[in-house]
Amino acid sequence: MRVVLIMIGFLLNSTLFGQFHDSFTIHFVKKTNLHKSLGNESWTEQIKKVIPKYVNDKFILTYKNGTSIYRGIVNEEGDKSTQVPEWVHSSVAGIEILQTKDSFKLRKDIMSINVQIKDTIWKLNWRINATERRNIAGFDCRKAVATLNDTIVIYAFYAEELIGSTGPELIQGLPGAILGLGIPKYNTTWFAEKVEFNAKKFQLTLLPKKKEKQYSLKSFKDEMKSIWGGRWDKRAEDMYWKILF
């Protein structure tokens, strides 16, 4: 009798509250407003005339057993983003983020140098909105807001059915996977196009790489400061944080 009651409870829970998943693959589109990112200085107006206002980049995030891997997908030839100069909008080729509960490894091509940054994950103080929701890729998502480095406001929409504190880029820490993300300061949003439940066949490791410079967050920032010399200011600080995204 007790077993029957447990089974009935499980079926009611699945029916009323949805199916929960602890391994999944999320397909993201990262949309950036290049015209806003360039600002309103007179010299940028000519550039805006020859580049698209928006570019879309694609990423795939796979999660299982408390670990996620996030990779950029190179756009096909002829896509608008391939027509934009590298200094305006860098390619997603080679971008990888391996993230666990406590640490991350970020791999990126920065000024033609393969860089890997390894450190502990960011602890974000999320404020969850009790009423605002949004349907993303078929999931009912709650909204949450956090601030990084006292200046970078982040809003996110997470799905409680996707069990795993993970999300695009280095953003995580919510009770469910992030399917929607926005950083107004960088004029950029990330939204899931679809979610698949085939993550168990994936190996969650970084791809082999022969040469790359390795840093912590602090040592990477120290190297940037040495390059800038005594001219480290708000603009340089903003550049440091933007590189991480």
ZIPEMO-V907375 format. One record per pair of residues at least 4 apart in sequence whose C-alpha atoms are under 8 Angstrom apart, sorted by the first residue. I is the first residue (numbers start at 1). J is the second residue. If there is no record, write none. Layout:
I/J ; I/J
//
This chain:
1/5 ; 2/6 ; 3/7 ; 4/8 ; 5/9 ; 6/10 ; 7/11 ; 8/12 ; 9/13 ; 10/14 ; 11/15 ; 12/16 ; 13/17 ; 13/18 ; 14/18 ; 14/19 ; 14/20 ; 15/19 ; 18/161 ; 19/161 ; 20/160 ; 20/161 ; 20/162 ; 20/163 ; 21/161 ; 21/162 ; 21/163 ; 21/197 ; 22/63 ; 22/64 ; 22/65 ; 22/162 ; 22/163 ; 22/164 ; 23/62 ; 23/63 ; 23/64 ; 23/65 ; 23/162 ; 23/163 ; 23/197 ; 23/198 ; 23/199 ; 23/200 ; 24/62 ; 24/63 ; 24/64 ; 24/162 ; 24/195 ; 24/196 ; 24/197 ; 24/198 ; 24/199 ; 24/200 ; 25/60 ; 25/61 ; 25/62 ; 25/63 ; 25/195 ; 25/196 ; 25/197 ; 25/198 ; 25/199 ; 26/60 ; 26/61 ; 26/62 ; 26/179 ; 26/192 ; 26/193 ; 26/194 ; 26/195 ; 26/196 ; 27/58 ; 27/59 ; 27/60 ; 27/61 ; 27/192 ; 27/193 ; 27/194 ; 27/195 ; 28/58 ; 28/59 ; 28/60 ; 28/61 ; 28/168 ; 28/179 ; 28/190 ; 28/191 ; 28/192 ; 28/193 ; 28/194 ; 29/56 ; 29/57 ; 29/58 ; 29/59 ; 29/190 ; 29/191 ; 29/192 ; 29/193 ; 30/56 ; 30/57 ; 30/58 ; 30/59 ; 30/188 ; 30/189 ; 30/190 ; 30/191 ; 31/54 ; 31/55 ; 31/56 ; 31/57 ; 31/188 ; 31/189 ; 31/190 ; 32/54 ; 32/55 ; 32/56 ; 32/186 ; 32/187 ; 32/188 ; 32/189 ; 33/37 ; 33/53 ; 33/54 ; 33/55 ; 33/187 ; 33/188 ; 34/38 ; 34/52 ; 34/53 ; 34/54 ; 34/55 ; 34/88 ; 34/89 ; 34/187 ; 35/39 ; 35/48 ; 35/52 ; 35/53 ; 35/54 ; 36/40 ; 36/187 ; 37/186 ; 37/187 ; 38/44 ; 38/88 ; 39/44 ; 40/44 ; 40/45 ; 41/45 ; 42/46 ; 43/47 ; 44/48 ; 45/49 ; 46/50 ; 47/51 ; 48/52 ; 48/53 ; 51/83 ; 51/84 ; 52/80 ; 52/84 ; 55/80 ; 55/81 ; 56/81 ; 57/72 ; 57/73 ; 57/74 ; 57/75 ; 57/81 ; 57/92 ; 58/72 ; 58/73 ; 58/74 ; 58/75 ; 59/70 ; 59/71 ; 59/72 ; 59/73 ; 60/70 ; 60/71 ; 60/72 ; 60/73 ; 61/68 ; 61/69 ; 61/70 ; 61/71 ; 61/167 ; 61/168 ; 62/68 ; 62/69 ; 62/70 ; 62/199 ; 62/202 ; 62/204 ; 63/67 ; 63/68 ; 63/69 ; 63/164 ; 63/166 ; 63/199 ; 64/68 ; 64/164 ; 64/199 ; 64/200 ; 66/100 ; 66/101 ; 66/164 ; 66/165 ; 67/98 ; 67/99 ; 67/100 ; 67/101 ; 67/204 ; 68/97 ; 68/98 ; 68/99 ; 68/100 ; 68/166 ; 68/204 ; 69/96 ; 69/97 ; 69/98 ; 69/99 ; 69/204 ; 69/205 ; 69/206 ; 70/95 ; 70/96 ; 70/97 ; 70/98 ; 70/168 ; 70/169 ; 71/94 ; 71/95 ; 71/96 ; 71/97 ; 72/92 ; 72/93 ; 72/94 ; 72/95 ; 72/96 ; 73/92 ; 73/93 ; 74/91 ; 74/92 ; 74/93 ; 75/79 ; 75/81 ; 75/82 ; 76/82 ; 77/82 ; 78/82 ; 78/83 ; 79/83 ; 80/84 ; 81/89 ; 82/91 ; 84/88 ; 84/89 ; 85/89 ; 85/90 ; 86/90 ; 86/91 ; 93/109 ; 94/107 ; 94/108 ; 94/109 ; 95/106 ; 95/107 ; 95/108 ; 95/109 ; 96/105 ; 96/106 ; 96/107 ; 96/108 ; 96/206 ; 97/104 ; 97/105 ; 97/106 ; 97/107 ; 97/169 ; 97/170 ; 97/206 ; 98/104 ; 98/105 ; 98/106 ; 98/204 ; 98/205 ; 98/206 ; 99/103 ; 99/104 ; 99/105 ; 99/121 ; 99/170 ; 100/104 ; 101/121 ; 101/165 ; 102/120 ; 102/121 ; 103/118 ; 103/119 ; 103/120 ; 103/121 ; 104/118 ; 104/119 ; 104/120 ; 104/121 ; 104/170 ; 105/116 ; 105/117 ; 105/118 ; 105/119 ; 106/115 ; 106/116 ; 106/117 ; 106/118 ; 107/114 ; 107/115 ; 107/116 ; 107/117 ; 108/114 ; 108/115 ; 108/116 ; 109/113 ; 109/114 ; 109/115 ; 110/114 ; 110/115 ; 113/212 ; 113/213 ; 114/211 ; 114/212 ; 114/213 ; 115/212 ; 115/213 ; 115/214 ; 115/215 ; 116/212 ; 116/213 ; 116/214 ; 116/215 ; 117/214 ; 117/215 ; 117/216 ; 117/217 ; 117/220 ; 118/214 ; 118/215 ; 118/216 ; 118/217 ; 119/216 ; 119/217 ; 121/170 ; 122/170 ; 122/171 ; 123/173 ; 124/146 ; 124/147 ; 124/148 ; 124/172 ; 124/173 ; 125/146 ; 125/147 ; 126/144 ; 126/145 ; 126/146 ; 126/173 ; 126/174 ; 127/144 ; 127/145 ; 127/146 ; 128/142 ; 128/143 ; 128/144 ; 128/145 ; 129/142 ; 129/143 ; 129/144 ; 129/145 ; 130/142 ; 130/143 ; 131/142 ; 132/142 ; 132/143 ; 133/140 ; 133/141 ; 133/142 ; 133/143 ; 133/157 ; 134/140 ; 134/141 ; 134/142 ; 134/143 ; 134/157 ; 135/139 ; 135/140 ; 135/141 ; 136/140 ; 136/141 ; 136/179 ; 136/180 ; 136/191 ; 136/192 ; 136/193 ; 137/179 ; 137/192 ; 137/193 ; 137/194 ; 137/195 ; 139/159 ; 139/161 ; 140/159 ; 141/157 ; 141/158 ; 141/159 ; 141/160 ; 141/179 ; 142/157 ; 142/158 ; 142/159 ; 143/155 ; 143/156 ; 143/157 ; 143/158 ; 144/155 ; 144/156 ; 144/157 ; 144/158 ; 145/153 ; 145/154 ; 145/155 ; 145/156 ; 146/153 ; 146/154 ; 146/155 ; 147/151 ; 147/152 ; 147/153 ; 147/154 ; 148/152 ; 148/153 ; 148/154 ; 152/183 ; 152/185 ; 153/183 ; 153/184 ; 153/185 ; 154/181 ; 154/182 ; 154/183 ; 154/184 ; 155/181 ; 155/182 ; 155/183 ; 156/178 ; 156/179 ; 156/180 ; 156/181 ; 156/182 ; 157/178 ; 157/179 ; 157/180 ; 157/181 ; 158/174 ; 158/175 ; 158/176 ; 158/177 ; 158/178 ; 158/179 ; 158/180 ; 159/176 ; 159/177 ; 159/178 ; 159/179 ; 160/175 ; 160/176 ; 160/177 ; 161/176 ; 162/176 ; 162/177 ; 163/175 ; 163/176 ; 163/177 ; 164/175 ; 164/176 ; 164/177 ; 165/172 ; 165/173 ; 165/174 ; 165/175 ; 165/176 ; 165/177 ; 165/178 ; 166/171 ; 166/172 ; 166/173 ; 166/174 ; 166/176 ; 166/177 ; 166/178 ; 167/171 ; 167/172 ; 167/177 ; 167/178 ; 167/179 ; 168/172 ; 168/178 ; 168/181 ; 168/190 ; 169/245 ; 170/245 ; 172/177 ; 172/178 ; 174/178 ; 179/190 ; 179/191 ; 179/192 ; 180/189 ; 180/190 ; 180/191 ; 180/192 ; 181/189 ; 181/190 ; 181/191 ; 182/187 ; 182/188 ; 182/189 ; 182/190 ; 183/187 ; 183/188 ; 183/189 ; 184/188 ; 184/189 ; 186/242 ; 215/219 ; 215/220 ; 216/220 ; 217/221 ; 218/222 ; 219/223 ; 220/224 ; 221/225 ; 221/240 ; 222/226 ; 223/227 ; 224/228 ; 224/240 ; 225/229 ; 225/230 ; 225/232 ; 226/230 ; 228/232 ; 228/236 ; 232/236 ; 232/237 ; 233/237 ; 234/238 ; 235/239 ; 236/240 ; 237/241 ; 238/242 ; 239/243 ; 240/244 ; 241/245
//
